[in-house]
Amino acid sequence: MFFDSASSTNLPSLYICRAENVLGRVPLMPCYIGGNSHPTLPHRFGNRAGATADSSVDRGNGSRLYELNLWMWRYGRGQPRKVTVAEAEQRRKERLTEARKRAVQTLKRRREERGTRVGAGDKDAVGDE
């Protein structure tokens, strides 16, 4: 479901369509209308063509409701994508994995350095006596 308040502020419209019928990528965001604390069709609107309203007031179990992010649609990304979203997510995952490995190695190295320093200090103290 799509709630359109941008076309006419006097008469907001609720469009209901299947997500598979939306052509291309559309910047949608959850929509809270009628004082609902969930982004679903409020109980007072009742069931609409193919959409289910919340079973009771503010229940949150009705059909999801989205609103078009007009700013994102009009101005969008400043630059075209150089890699696909899937590639970017994979690269991010690899970077995080490498960073975690380096962090573990750093912790081990610091523990060993601390252990060596403490041990060396004890030996010096024994040799002086």
C-alpha positions, 0 to 999 in steps of 0.5 A: 500500500502506498499513501500519497500526500504529496500530490494533493495535501487537501486529499491524500490518497491511498493506492493499493498495489502488489509490490511486484507491480512496482517498476524499478526501484522506488524509495519507500519509507514506512508510513504511520497514519491515523495515529497508528504507532505501526506502519500498517493500515489502521483499523478505522479504515477497514479492509480495502481491495486486497489489503487487511486493516489492523484487527483492533486499534493500533494492533499492528497486524494489518497490511504494511503501509509505505510512503514515497520518499519524495526528496530521495526520488527527486534528487536521488543519489548524487552520483551513479553507483559504481558497484552493485548493492550486493557487491558493496555488501560483500566488500563491507563484510570482507572488510569487517572480517579482516578488521576483526582478525586484525583486532584479535591479532593486536590483542594477542600481541599486546598480551604477549608484550605485557607478559614479556615485560612483566616476566623481564622485570621480575628477572631483573629484580631477582638478578639484582638481589 
